Amino acid sequence: MDKLDVRGLSCPMPVLQTKKAIDKGAKELLILGTSQVAKENVLRLVKSQGFDANLTVDEKNDWEMEIKK
């Protein structure tokens, strides 16, 4: 599974980087992030692309999203 680290990035960069990985053919991807707005926007993108998403958030509100087609 590929990993995409978008921690510390503001929108739209996390969404654009996720879209780029999907466009390159990623079927499974682990996305690491910190921005809550980015989390919502990335989740919206991957759902619209037909991916299932498993989201976990830690006590510092950092998040990991595992997506699979």
mmCIF file as Biopython writes it, N, C-alpha, C and O atoms, coordinates in Angstrom:
data_model
#
loop_
_atom_site.group_PDB
_atom_site.id
_atom_site.type_symbol
_atom_site.label_atom_id
_atom_site.label_alt_id
_atom_site.label_comp_id
_atom_site.label_asym_id
_atom_site.label_entity_id
_atom_site.label_seq_id
_atom_site.pdbx_PDB_ins_code
_atom_site.Cartn_x
_atom_site.Cartn_y
_atom_site.Cartn_z
_atom_site.occupancy
_atom_site.B_iso_or_equiv
_atom_site.auth_seq_id
_atom_site.auth_asym_id
_atom_site.pdbx_PDB_model_num
ATOM 1   N N  . MET A ? 1  ? 0.842   -1.176 0.000   1.0 0.0 1  A 1 
ATOM 2   C CA . MET A ? 1  ? 0.000   0.000  0.000   1.0 0.0 1  A 1 
ATOM 3   C C  . MET A ? 1  ? 0.892   1.246  0.000   1.0 0.0 1  A 1 
ATOM 4   O O  . MET A ? 1  ? 1.829   1.353  0.792   1.0 0.0 1  A 1 
ATOM 5   N N  . ASP A ? 2  ? 0.591   2.163  -0.882  1.0 0.0 2  A 1 
ATOM 6   C CA . ASP A ? 2  ? 1.342   3.414  -0.942  1.0 0.0 2  A 1 
ATOM 7   C C  . ASP A ? 2  ? 0.906   4.338  0.182   1.0 0.0 2  A 1 
ATOM 8   O O  . ASP A ? 2  ? -0.215  4.243  0.683   1.0 0.0 2  A 1 
ATOM 9   N N  . LYS A ? 3  ? 1.814   5.238  0.574   1.0 0.0 3  A 1 
ATOM 10  C CA . LYS A ? 3  ? 1.526   6.199  1.625   1.0 0.0 3  A 1 
ATOM 11  C C  . LYS A ? 3  ? 1.638   7.602  1.045   1.0 0.0 3  A 1 
ATOM 12  O O  . LYS A ? 3  ? 2.563   7.899  0.288   1.0 0.0 3  A 1 
ATOM 13  N N  . LEU A ? 4  ? 0.686   8.465  1.407   1.0 0.0 4  A 1 
ATOM 14  C CA . LEU A ? 4  ? 0.691   9.861  0.989   1.0 0.0 4  A 1 
ATOM 15  C C  . LEU A ? 4  ? 0.649   10.708 2.252   1.0 0.0 4  A 1 
ATOM 16  O O  . LEU A ? 4  ? -0.318  10.653 3.011   1.0 0.0 4  A 1 
ATOM 17  N N  . ASP A ? 5  ? 1.706   11.496 2.476   1.0 0.0 5  A 1 
ATOM 18  C CA . ASP A ? 5  ? 1.805   12.320 3.679   1.0 0.0 5  A 1 
ATOM 19  C C  . ASP A ? 5  ? 1.460   13.766 3.320   1.0 0.0 5  A 1 
ATOM 20  O O  . ASP A ? 5  ? 2.227   14.444 2.637   1.0 0.0 5  A 1 
ATOM 21  N N  . VAL A ? 6  ? 0.295   14.231 3.789   1.0 0.0 6  A 1 
ATOM 22  C CA . VAL A ? 6  ? -0.132  15.605 3.529   1.0 0.0 6  A 1 
ATOM 23  C C  . VAL A ? 6  ? -0.215  16.395 4.841   1.0 0.0 6  A 1 
ATOM 24  O O  . VAL A ? 6  ? -0.907  17.410 4.922   1.0 0.0 6  A 1 
ATOM 25  N N  . ARG A ? 7  ? 0.498   15.915 5.865   1.0 0.0 7  A 1 
ATOM 26  C CA . ARG A ? 7  ? 0.498   16.604 7.160   1.0 0.0 7  A 1 
ATOM 27  C C  . ARG A ? 7  ? 1.083   18.007 7.000   1.0 0.0 7  A 1 
ATOM 28  O O  . ARG A ? 7  ? 2.107   18.200 6.345   1.0 0.0 7  A 1 
ATOM 29  N N  . GLY A ? 8  ? 0.412   18.974 7.610   1.0 0.0 8  A 1 
ATOM 30  C CA . GLY A ? 8  ? 0.888   20.352 7.587   1.0 0.0 8  A 1 
ATOM 31  C C  . GLY A ? 8  ? 0.486   21.136 6.345   1.0 0.0 8  A 1 
ATOM 32  O O  . GLY A ? 8  ? 0.732   22.340 6.267   1.0 0.0 8  A 1 
ATOM 33  N N  . LEU A ? 9  ? -0.126  20.471 5.377   1.0 0.0 9  A 1 
ATOM 34  C CA . LEU A ? 9  ? -0.529  21.156 4.155   1.0 0.0 9  A 1 
ATOM 35  C C  . LEU A ? 9  ? -1.962  21.676 4.276   1.0 0.0 9  A 1 
ATOM 36  O O  . LEU A ? 9  ? -2.820  21.041 4.888   1.0 0.0 9  A 1 
ATOM 37  N N  . SER A ? 10 ? -2.197  22.836 3.682   1.0 0.0 10 A 1 
ATOM 38  C CA . SER A ? 10 ? -3.536  23.419 3.666   1.0 0.0 10 A 1 
ATOM 39  C C  . SER A ? 10 ? -4.210  23.100 2.349   1.0 0.0 10 A 1 
ATOM 40  O O  . SER A ? 10 ? -3.549  22.858 1.338   1.0 0.0 10 A 1 
ATOM 41  N N  . CYS A ? 11 ? -5.535  23.104 2.371   1.0 0.0 11 A 1 
ATOM 42  C CA . CYS A ? 11 ? -6.298  22.877 1.140   1.0 0.0 11 A 1 
ATOM 43  C C  . CYS A ? 11 ? -6.004  24.002 0.156   1.0 0.0 11 A 1 
ATOM 44  O O  . CYS A ? 11 ? -5.846  25.157 0.552   1.0 0.0 11 A 1 
ATOM 45  N N  . PRO A ? 12 ? -5.932  23.666 -1.103  1.0 0.0 12 A 1 
ATOM 46  C CA . PRO A ? 12 ? -6.373  22.428 -1.728  1.0 0.0 12 A 1 
ATOM 47  C C  . PRO A ? 12 ? -5.275  21.383 -1.938  1.0 0.0 12 A 1 
ATOM 48  O O  . PRO A ? 12 ? -5.528  20.371 -2.592  1.0 0.0 12 A 1 
ATOM 49  N N  . MET A ? 13 ? -4.075  21.589 -1.411  1.0 0.0 13 A 1 
ATOM 50  C CA . MET A ? 13 ? -2.950  20.689 -1.698  1.0 0.0 13 A 1 
ATOM 51  C C  . MET A ? 13 ? -3.218  19.223 -1.326  1.0 0.0 13 A 1 
ATOM 52  O O  . MET A ? 13 ? -2.917  18.350 -2.140  1.0 0.0 13 A 1 
ATOM 53  N N  . PRO A ? 14 ? -3.767  18.902 -0.145  1.0 0.0 14 A 1 
ATOM 54  C CA . PRO A ? 14 ? -4.030  17.487 0.156   1.0 0.0 14 A 1 
ATOM 55  C C  . PRO A ? 14 ? -4.981  16.840 -0.848  1.0 0.0 14 A 1 
ATOM 56  O O  . PRO A ? 14 ? -4.792  15.687 -1.235  1.0 0.0 14 A 1 
ATOM 57  N N  . VAL A ? 15 ? -6.000  17.582 -1.266  1.0 0.0 15 A 1 
ATOM 58  C CA . VAL A ? 15 ? -6.959  17.054 -2.235  1.0 0.0 15 A 1 
ATOM 59  C C  . VAL A ? 15 ? -6.276  16.853 -3.588  1.0 0.0 15 A 1 
ATOM 60  O O  . VAL A ? 15 ? -6.465  15.822 -4.234  1.0 0.0 15 A 1 
ATOM 61  N N  . LEU A ? 16 ? -5.490  17.827 -4.014  1.0 0.0 16 A 1 
ATOM 62  C CA . LEU A ? 16 ? -4.810  17.724 -5.307  1.0 0.0 16 A 1 
ATOM 63  C C  . LEU A ? 16 ? -3.816  16.564 -5.315  1.0 0.0 16 A 1 
ATOM 64  O O  . LEU A ? 16 ? -3.720  15.843 -6.308  1.0 0.0 16 A 1 
ATOM 65  N N  . GLN A ? 17 ? -3.078  16.377 -4.223  1.0 0.0 17 A 1 
ATOM 66  C CA . GLN A ? 17 ? -2.109  15.281 -4.172  1.0 0.0 17 A 1 
ATOM 67  C C  . GLN A ? 17 ? -2.811  13.921 -4.134  1.0 0.0 17 A 1 
ATOM 68  O O  . GLN A ? 17 ? -2.329  12.956 -4.727  1.0 0.0 17 A 1 
ATOM 69  N N  . THR A ? 18 ? -3.938  13.846 -3.443  1.0 0.0 18 A 1 
ATOM 70  C CA . THR A ? 18 ? -4.711  12.604 -3.416  1.0 0.0 18 A 1 
ATOM 71  C C  . THR A ? 18 ? -5.254  12.299 -4.806  1.0 0.0 18 A 1 
ATOM 72  O O  . THR A ? 18 ? -5.185  11.157 -5.262  1.0 0.0 18 A 1 
ATOM 73  N N  . LYS A ? 19 ? -5.787  13.300 -5.475  1.0 0.0 19 A 1 
ATOM 74  C CA . LYS A ? 19 ? -6.328  13.124 -6.828  1.0 0.0 19 A 1 
ATOM 75  C C  . LYS A ? 19 ? -5.225  12.672 -7.784  1.0 0.0 19 A 1 
ATOM 76  O O  . LYS A ? 19 ? -5.457  11.815 -8.636  1.0 0.0 19 A 1 
ATOM 77  N N  . LYS A ? 20 ? -4.042  13.237 -7.649  1.0 0.0 20 A 1 
ATOM 78  C CA . LYS A ? 20 ? -2.915  12.859 -8.500  1.0 0.0 20 A 1 
ATOM 79  C C  . LYS A ? 20 ? -2.547  11.387 -8.295  1.0 0.0 20 A 1 
ATOM 80  O O  . LYS A ? 20 ? -2.282  10.673 -9.263  1.0 0.0 20 A 1 
ATOM 81  N N  . ALA A ? 21 ? -2.531  10.936 -7.044  1.0 0.0 21 A 1 
ATOM 82  C CA . ALA A ? 21 ? -2.217  9.530  -6.744  1.0 0.0 21 A 1 
ATOM 83  C C  . ALA A ? 21 ? -3.286  8.607  -7.322  1.0 0.0 21 A 1 
ATOM 84  O O  . ALA A ? 21 ? -2.964  7.548  -7.860  1.0 0.0 21 A 1 
ATOM 85  N N  . ILE A ? 22 ? -4.555  9.001  -7.214  1.0 0.0 22 A 1 
ATOM 86  C CA . ILE A ? 22 ? -5.646  8.200  -7.770  1.0 0.0 22 A 1 
ATOM 87  C C  . ILE A ? 22 ? -5.534  8.150  -9.292  1.0 0.0 22 A 1 
ATOM 88  O O  . ILE A ? 22 ? -5.711  7.094  -9.899  1.0 0.0 22 A 1 
ATOM 89  N N  . ASP A ? 23 ? -5.242  9.288  -9.898  1.0 0.0 23 A 1 
ATOM 90  C CA . ASP A ? 23 ? -5.113  9.346  -11.360 1.0 0.0 23 A 1 
ATOM 91  C C  . ASP A ? 23 ? -3.952  8.497  -11.871 1.0 0.0 23 A 1 
ATOM 92  O O  . ASP A ? 23 ? -3.979  8.026  -13.008 1.0 0.0 23 A 1 
ATOM 93  N N  . LYS A ? 24 ? -2.929  8.301  -11.029 1.0 0.0 24 A 1 
ATOM 94  C CA . LYS A ? 24 ? -1.792  7.453  -11.412 1.0 0.0 24 A 1 
ATOM 95  C C  . LYS A ? 24 ? -2.096  5.977  -11.238 1.0 0.0 24 A 1 
ATOM 96  O O  . LYS A ? 24 ? -1.259  5.129  -11.547 1.0 0.0 24 A 1 
ATOM 97  N N  . GLY A ? 25 ? -3.307  5.657  -10.738 1.0 0.0 25 A 1 
ATOM 98  C CA . GLY A ? 25 ? -3.714  4.263  -10.659 1.0 0.0 25 A 1 
ATOM 99  C C  . GLY A ? 25 ? -3.707  3.645  -9.277  1.0 0.0 25 A 1 
ATOM 100 O O  . GLY A ? 25 ? -3.845  2.428  -9.152  1.0 0.0 25 A 1 
ATOM 101 N N  . ALA A ? 26 ? -3.551  4.449  -8.233  1.0 0.0 26 A 1 
ATOM 102 C CA . ALA A ? 26 ? -3.554  3.898  -6.876  1.0 0.0 26 A 1 
ATOM 103 C C  . ALA A ? 26 ? -4.901  3.257  -6.573  1.0 0.0 26 A 1 
ATOM 104 O O  . ALA A ? 26 ? -5.949  3.879  -6.752  1.0 0.0 26 A 1 
ATOM 105 N N  . LYS A ? 27 ? -4.866  2.010  -6.115  1.0 0.0 27 A 1 
ATOM 106 C CA . LYS A ? 27 ? -6.085  1.295  -5.722  1.0 0.0 27 A 1 
ATOM 107 C C  . LYS A ? 27 ? -6.205  1.215  -4.201  1.0 0.0 27 A 1 
ATOM 108 O O  . LYS A ? 27 ? -7.302  1.085  -3.658  1.0 0.0 27 A 1 
ATOM 109 N N  . GLU A ? 28 ? -5.054  1.294  -3.523  1.0 0.0 28 A 1 
ATOM 110 C CA . GLU A ? 28 ? -5.000  1.324  -2.061  1.0 0.0 28 A 1 
ATOM 111 C C  . GLU A ? 28 ? -4.009  2.403  -1.663  1.0 0.0 28 A 1 
ATOM 112 O O  . GLU A ? 28 ? -2.920  2.494  -2.229  1.0 0.0 28 A 1 
ATOM 113 N N  . LEU A ? 29 ? -4.387  3.222  -0.689  1.0 0.0 29 A 1 
ATOM 114 C CA . LEU A ? 29 ? -3.548  4.351  -0.318  1.0 0.0 29 A 1 
ATOM 115 C C  . LEU A ? 29 ? -3.782  4.673  1.156   1.0 0.0 29 A 1 
ATOM 116 O O  . LEU A ? 29 ? -4.916  4.654  1.634   1.0 0.0 29 A 1 
ATOM 117 N N  . LEU A ? 30 ? -2.697  4.967  1.865   1.0 0.0 30 A 1 
ATOM 118 C CA . LEU A ? 30 ? -2.782  5.437  3.237   1.0 0.0 30 A 1 
ATOM 119 C C  . LEU A ? 30 ? -2.425  6.913  3.211   1.0 0.0 30 A 1 
ATOM 120 O O  . LEU A ? 30 ? -1.316  7.286  2.826   1.0 0.0 30 A 1 
ATOM 121 N N  . ILE A ? 31 ? -3.370  7.752  3.622   1.0 0.0 31 A 1 
ATOM 122 C CA . ILE A ? 31 ? -3.177  9.202  3.599   1.0 0.0 31 A 1 
ATOM 123 C C  . ILE A ? 31 ? -3.050  9.681  5.041   1.0 0.0 31 A 1 
ATOM 124 O O  . ILE A ? 31 ? -3.897  9.371  5.879   1.0 0.0 31 A 1 
ATOM 125 N N  . LEU A ? 32 ? -1.990  10.438 5.330   1.0 0.0 32 A 1 
ATOM 126 C CA . LEU A ? 32 ? -1.737  10.976 6.663   1.0 0.0 32 A 1 
ATOM 127 C C  . LEU A ? 32 ? -1.938  12.486 6.616   1.0 0.0 32 A 1 
ATOM 128 O O  . LEU A ? 32 ? -1.382  13.156 5.746   1.0 0.0 32 A 1 
ATOM 129 N N  . GLY A ? 33 ? -2.726  13.027 7.539   1.0 0.0 33 A 1 
ATOM 130 C CA . GLY A ? 33 ? -2.987  14.458 7.511   1.0 0.0 33 A 1 
ATOM 131 C C  . GLY A ? 33 ? -3.209  15.053 8.884   1.0 0.0 33 A 1 
ATOM 132 O O  . GLY A ? 33 ? -3.352  14.347 9.882   1.0 0.0 33 A 1 
ATOM 133 N N  . THR A ? 34 ? -3.236  16.397 8.903   1.0 0.0 34 A 1 
ATOM 134 C CA . THR A ? 34 ? -3.451  17.125 10.151  1.0 0.0 34 A 1 
ATOM 135 C C  . THR A ? 34 ? -4.619  18.104 10.054  1.0 0.0 34 A 1 
ATOM 136 O O  . THR A ? 34 ? -5.289  18.360 11.054  1.0 0.0 34 A 1 
ATOM 137 N N  . SER A ? 35 ? -4.869  18.644 8.889   1.0 0.0 35 A 1 
ATOM 138 C CA . SER A ? 35 ? -5.923  19.644 8.726   1.0 0.0 35 A 1 
ATOM 139 C C  . SER A ? 35 ? -7.301  18.994 8.714   1.0 0.0 35 A 1 
ATOM 140 O O  . SER A ? 35 ? -7.554  18.051 7.963   1.0 0.0 35 A 1 
ATOM 141 N N  . GLN A ? 36 ? -8.186  19.514 9.559   1.0 0.0 36 A 1 
ATOM 142 C CA . GLN A ? 36 ? -9.537  18.965 9.624   1.0 0.0 36 A 1 
ATOM 143 C C  . GLN A ? 36 ? -10.333 19.282 8.358   1.0 0.0 36 A 1 
ATOM 144 O O  . GLN A ? 36 ? -11.142 18.468 7.914   1.0 0.0 36 A 1 
ATOM 145 N N  . VAL A ? 37 ? -10.109 20.452 7.782   1.0 0.0 37 A 1 
ATOM 146 C CA . VAL A ? 37 ? -10.777 20.804 6.524   1.0 0.0 37 A 1 
ATOM 147 C C  . VAL A ? 37 ? -10.304 19.874 5.417   1.0 0.0 37 A 1 
ATOM 148 O O  . VAL A ? 37 ? -11.108 19.398 4.614   1.0 0.0 37 A 1 
ATOM 149 N N  . ALA A ? 38 ? -9.000  19.613 5.373   1.0 0.0 38 A 1 
ATOM 150 C CA . ALA A ? 38 ? -8.454  18.697 4.367   1.0 0.0 38 A 1 
ATOM 151 C C  . ALA A ? 38 ? -9.042  17.304 4.538   1.0 0.0 38 A 1 
ATOM 152 O O  . ALA A ? 38 ? -9.347  16.638 3.548   1.0 0.0 38 A 1 
ATOM 153 N N  . LYS A ? 39 ? -9.205  16.854 5.780   1.0 0.0 39 A 1 
ATOM 154 C CA . LYS A ? 39 ? -9.782  15.534 6.043   1.0 0.0 39 A 1 
ATOM 155 C C  . LYS A ? 39 ? -11.158 15.427 5.404   1.0 0.0 39 A 1 
ATOM 156 O O  . LYS A ? 39 ? -11.453 14.449 4.718   1.0 0.0 39 A 1 
ATOM 157 N N  . GLU A ? 40 ? -11.991 16.419 5.627   1.0 0.0 40 A 1 
ATOM 158 C CA . GLU A ? 40 ? -13.344 16.404 5.065   1.0 0.0 40 A 1 
ATOM 159 C C  . GLU A ? 40 ? -13.320 16.450 3.540   1.0 0.0 40 A 1 
ATOM 160 O O  . GLU A ? 40 ? -14.081 15.743 2.880   1.0 0.0 40 A 1 
ATOM 161 N N  . ASN A ? 41 ? -12.448 17.283 2.987   1.0 0.0 41 A 1 
ATOM 162 C CA . ASN A ? 41 ? -12.380 17.415 1.532   1.0 0.0 41 A 1 
ATOM 163 C C  . ASN A ? 41 ? -11.796 16.182 0.859   1.0 0.0 41 A 1 
ATOM 164 O O  . ASN A ? 41 ? -12.278 15.770 -0.196  1.0 0.0 41 A 1 
ATOM 165 N N  . VAL A ? 42 ? -10.766 15.585 1.451   1.0 0.0 42 A 1 
ATOM 166 C CA . VAL A ? 42 ? -10.187 14.359 0.900   1.0 0.0 42 A 1 
ATOM 167 C C  . VAL A ? 42 ? -11.206 13.227 0.982   1.0 0.0 42 A 1 
ATOM 168 O O  . VAL A ? 42 ? -11.347 12.448 0.039   1.0 0.0 42 A 1 
ATOM 169 N N  . LEU A ? 43 ? -11.911 13.134 2.101   1.0 0.0 43 A 1 
ATOM 170 C CA . LEU A ? 43 ? -12.933 12.099 2.247   1.0 0.0 43 A 1 
ATOM 171 C C  . LEU A ? 43 ? -14.014 12.262 1.174   1.0 0.0 43 A 1 
ATOM 172 O O  . LEU A ? 43 ? -14.451 11.277 0.578   1.0 0.0 43 A 1 
ATOM 173 N N  . ARG A ? 44 ? -14.439 13.485 0.932   1.0 0.0 44 A 1 
ATOM 174 C CA . ARG A ? 44 ? -15.449 13.746 -0.098  1.0 0.0 44 A 1 
ATOM 175 C C  . ARG A ? 44 ? -14.929 13.316 -1.480  1.0 0.0 44 A 1 
ATOM 176 O O  . ARG A ? 44 ? -15.662 12.711 -2.262  1.0 0.0 44 A 1 
ATOM 177 N N  . LEU A ? 45 ? -13.662 13.632 -1.771  1.0 0.0 45 A 1 
ATOM 178 C CA . LEU A ? 45 ? -13.057 13.260 -3.058  1.0 0.0 45 A 1 
ATOM 179 C C  . LEU A ? 45 ? -13.019 11.746 -3.235  1.0 0.0 45 A 1 
ATOM 180 O O  . LEU A ? 45 ? -13.464 11.228 -4.259  1.0 0.0 45 A 1 
ATOM 181 N N  . VAL A ? 46 ? -12.487 11.032 -2.238  1.0 0.0 46 A 1 
ATOM 182 C CA . VAL A ? 46 ? -12.311 9.586  -2.421  1.0 0.0 46 A 1 
ATOM 183 C C  . VAL A ? 46 ? -13.653 8.872  -2.523  1.0 0.0 46 A 1 
ATOM 184 O O  . VAL A ? 46 ? -13.781 7.903  -3.271  1.0 0.0 46 A 1 
ATOM 185 N N  . LYS A ? 47 ? -14.643 9.333  -1.787  1.0 0.0 47 A 1 
ATOM 186 C CA . LYS A ? 47 ? -15.984 8.742  -1.904  1.0 0.0 47 A 1 
ATOM 187 C C  . LYS A ? 47 ? -16.544 8.972  -3.310  1.0 0.0 47 A 1 
ATOM 188 O O  . LYS A ? 47 ? -17.170 8.079  -3.882  1.0 0.0 47 A 1 
ATOM 189 N N  . SER A ? 48 ? -16.319 10.167 -3.868  1.0 0.0 48 A 1 
ATOM 190 C CA . SER A ? 48 ? -16.827 10.472 -5.209  1.0 0.0 48 A 1 
ATOM 191 C C  . SER A ? 48 ? -16.114 9.650  -6.282  1.0 0.0 48 A 1 
ATOM 192 O O  . SER A ? 48 ? -16.640 9.469  -7.380  1.0 0.0 48 A 1 
ATOM 193 N N  . GLN A ? 49 ? -14.912 9.150  -5.964  1.0 0.0 49 A 1 
ATOM 194 C CA . GLN A ? 49 ? -14.133 8.346  -6.903  1.0 0.0 49 A 1 
ATOM 195 C C  . GLN A ? 49 ? -14.399 6.853  -6.720  1.0 0.0 49 A 1 
ATOM 196 O O  . GLN A ? 49 ? -13.774 6.029  -7.387  1.0 0.0 49 A 1 
ATOM 197 N N  . GLY A ? 50 ? -15.320 6.497  -5.820  1.0 0.0 50 A 1 
ATOM 198 C CA . GLY A ? 50 ? -15.702 5.097  -5.638  1.0 0.0 50 A 1 
ATOM 199 C C  . GLY A ? 50 ? -14.843 4.315  -4.667  1.0 0.0 50 A 1 
ATOM 200 O O  . GLY A ? 50 ? -14.858 3.084  -4.696  1.0 0.0 50 A 1 
ATOM 201 N N  . PHE A ? 51 ? -14.094 4.991  -3.808  1.0 0.0 51 A 1 
ATOM 202 C CA . PHE A ? 51 ? -13.247 4.322  -2.825  1.0 0.0 51 A 1 
ATOM 203 C C  . PHE A ? 51 ? -13.994 4.139  -1.514  1.0 0.0 51 A 1 
ATOM 204 O O  . PHE A ? 51 ? -14.857 4.939  -1.155  1.0 0.0 51 A 1 
ATOM 205 N N  . ASP A ? 52 ? -13.642 3.057  -0.799  1.0 0.0 52 A 1 
ATOM 206 C CA . ASP A ? 52 ? -14.066 2.891  0.583   1.0 0.0 52 A 1 
ATOM 207 C C  . ASP A ? 52 ? -12.979 3.518  1.442   1.0 0.0 52 A 1 
ATOM 208 O O  . ASP A ? 52 ? -11.794 3.378  1.140   1.0 0.0 52 A 1 
ATOM 209 N N  . ALA A ? 53 ? -13.372 4.209  2.512   1.0 0.0 53 A 1 
ATOM 210 C CA . ALA A ? 53 ? -12.399 4.898  3.360   1.0 0.0 53 A 1 
ATOM 211 C C  . ALA A ? 53 ? -12.560 4.461  4.807   1.0 0.0 53 A 1 
ATOM 212 O O  . ALA A ? 53 ? -13.669 4.397  5.336   1.0 0.0 53 A 1 
ATOM 213 N N  . ASN A ? 54 ? -11.419 4.160  5.440   1.0 0.0 54 A 1 
ATOM 214 C CA . ASN A ? 54 ? -11.363 3.852  6.859   1.0 0.0 54 A 1 
ATOM 215 C C  . ASN A ? 54 ? -10.572 4.970  7.521   1.0 0.0 54 A 1 
ATOM 216 O O  . ASN A ? 54 ? -9.367  5.095  7.299   1.0 0.0 54 A 1 
ATOM 217 N N  . LEU A ? 55 ? -11.238 5.778  8.327   1.0 0.0 55 A 1 
ATOM 218 C CA . LEU A ? 55 ? -10.639 6.982  8.900   1.0 0.0 55 A 1 
ATOM 219 C C  . LEU A ? 55 ? -10.407 6.792  10.392  1.0 0.0 55 A 1 
ATOM 220 O O  . LEU A ? 55 ? -11.297 6.343  11.115  1.0 0.0 55 A 1 
ATOM 221 N N  . THR A ? 56 ? -9.195  7.140  10.852  1.0 0.0 56 A 1 
ATOM 222 C CA . THR A ? 56 ? -8.902  7.152  12.280  1.0 0.0 56 A 1 
ATOM 223 C C  . THR A ? 56 ? -8.318  8.512  12.641  1.0 0.0 56 A 1 
ATOM 224 O O  . THR A ? 56 ? -7.547  9.093  11.878  1.0 0.0 56 A 1 
ATOM 225 N N  . VAL A ? 57 ? -8.699  9.012  13.821  1.0 0.0 57 A 1 
ATOM 226 C CA . VAL A ? 57 ? -8.227  10.307 14.306  1.0 0.0 57 A 1 
ATOM 227 C C  . VAL A ? 57 ? -7.648  10.080 15.697  1.0 0.0 57 A 1 
ATOM 228 O O  . VAL A ? 57 ? -8.271  9.425  16.534  1.0 0.0 57 A 1 
ATOM 229 N N  . ASP A ? 58 ? -6.440  10.629 15.947  1.0 0.0 58 A 1 
ATOM 230 C CA . ASP A ? 58 ? -5.829  10.449 17.269  1.0 0.0 58 A 1 
ATOM 231 C C  . ASP A ? 58 ? -6.195  11.613 18.197  1.0 0.0 58 A 1 
ATOM 232 O O  . ASP A ? 58 ? -6.959  12.505 17.827  1.0 0.0 58 A 1 
ATOM 233 N N  . GLU A ? 59 ? -5.636  11.583 19.401  1.0 0.0 59 A 1 
ATOM 234 C CA . GLU A ? 59 ? -5.980  12.594 20.408  1.0 0.0 59 A 1 
ATOM 235 C C  . GLU A ? 59 ? -5.506  13.994 20.038  1.0 0.0 59 A 1 
ATOM 236 O O  . GLU A ? 59 ? -6.006  14.969 20.599  1.0 0.0 59 A 1 
ATOM 237 N N  . LYS A ? 60 ? -4.561  14.125 19.115  1.0 0.0 60 A 1 
ATOM 238 C CA . LYS A ? 60 ? -4.091  15.437 18.659  1.0 0.0 60 A 1 
ATOM 239 C C  . LYS A ? 60 ? -4.839  15.902 17.404  1.0 0.0 60 A 1 
ATOM 240 O O  . LYS A ? 60 ? -4.500  16.930 16.818  1.0 0.0 60 A 1 
ATOM 241 N N  . ASN A ? 61 ? -5.853  15.139 17.002  1.0 0.0 61 A 1 
ATOM 242 C CA . ASN A ? 61 ? -6.644  15.397 15.798  1.0 0.0 61 A 1 
ATOM 243 C C  . ASN A ? 61 ? -5.879  15.172 14.500  1.0 0.0 61 A 1 
ATOM 244 O O  . ASN A ? 61 ? -6.332  15.585 13.433  1.0 0.0 61 A 1 
ATOM 245 N N  . ASP A ? 62 ? -4.716  14.515 14.585  1.0 0.0 62 A 1 
ATOM 246 C CA . ASP A ? 62 ? -4.061  14.044 13.362  1.0 0.0 62 A 1 
ATOM 247 C C  . ASP A ? 62 ? -4.889  12.871 12.859  1.0 0.0 62 A 1 
ATOM 248 O O  . ASP A ? 62 ? -5.513  12.164 13.650  1.0 0.0 62 A 1 
ATOM 249 N N  . TRP A ? 63 ? -4.897  12.663 11.555  1.0 0.0 63 A 1 
ATOM 250 C CA . TRP A ? 63 ? -5.743  11.598 11.013  1.0 0.0 63 A 1 
ATOM 251 C C  . TRP A ? 63 ? -5.007  10.740 9.998   1.0 0.0 63 A 1 
ATOM 252 O O  . TRP A ? 63 ? -4.048  11.169 9.356   1.0 0.0 63 A 1 
ATOM 253 N N  . GLU A ? 64 ? -5.491  9.520  9.880   1.0 0.0 64 A 1 
ATOM 254 C CA . GLU A ? 64 ? -5.041  8.567  8.868   1.0 0.0 64 A 1 
ATOM 255 C C  . GLU A ? 64 ? -6.281  8.076  8.143   1.0 0.0 64 A 1 
ATOM 256 O O  . GLU A ? 64 ? -7.291  7.737  8.760   1.0 0.0 64 A 1 
ATOM 257 N N  . MET A ? 65 ? -6.186  8.044  6.837   1.0 0.0 65 A 1 
ATOM 258 C CA . MET A ? 65 ? -7.300  7.555  6.025   1.0 0.0 65 A 1 
ATOM 259 C C  . MET A ? 65 ? -6.766  6.478  5.101   1.0 0.0 65 A 1 
ATOM 260 O O  . MET A ? 65 ? -5.917  6.739  4.248   1.0 0.0 65 A 1 
ATOM 261 N N  . GLU A ? 66 ? -7.272  5.261  5.278   1.0 0.0 66 A 1 
ATOM 262 C CA . GLU A ? 66 ? -6.898  4.151  4.415   1.0 0.0 66 A 1 
ATOM 263 C C  . GLU A ? 66 ? -8.016  4.007  3.384   1.0 0.0 66 A 1 
ATOM 264 O O  . GLU A ? 66 ? -9.177  3.790  3.733   1.0 0.0 66 A 1 
ATOM 265 N N  . ILE A ? 67 ? -7.647  4.131  2.111   1.0 0.0 67 A 1 
ATOM 266 C CA . ILE A ? 67 ? -8.673  4.024  1.070   1.0 0.0 67 A 1 
ATOM 267 C C  . ILE A ? 67 ? -8.390  2.816  0.187   1.0 0.0 67 A 1 
ATOM 268 O O  . ILE A ? 67 ? -7.238  2.481  -0.092  1.0 0.0 67 A 1 
ATOM 269 N N  . LYS A ? 68 ? -9.465  2.174  -0.243  1.0 0.0 68 A 1 
ATOM 270 C CA . LYS A ? 68 ? -9.360  0.991  -1.116  1.0 0.0 68 A 1 
ATOM 271 C C  . LYS A ? 68 ? -10.471 1.060  -2.145  1.0 0.0 68 A 1 
ATOM 272 O O  . LYS A ? 68 ? -11.592 1.475  -1.854  1.0 0.0 68 A 1 
ATOM 273 N N  . LYS A ? 69 ? -10.132 0.643  -3.353  1.0 0.0 69 A 1 
ATOM 274 C CA . LYS A ? 69 ? -11.125 0.605  -4.434  1.0 0.0 69 A 1 
ATOM 275 C C  . LYS A ? 69 ? -11.779 -0.749 -4.444  1.0 0.0 69 A 1 
ATOM 276 O O  . LYS A ? 69 ? -12.650 -1.008 -5.274  1.0 0.0 69 A 1 
#
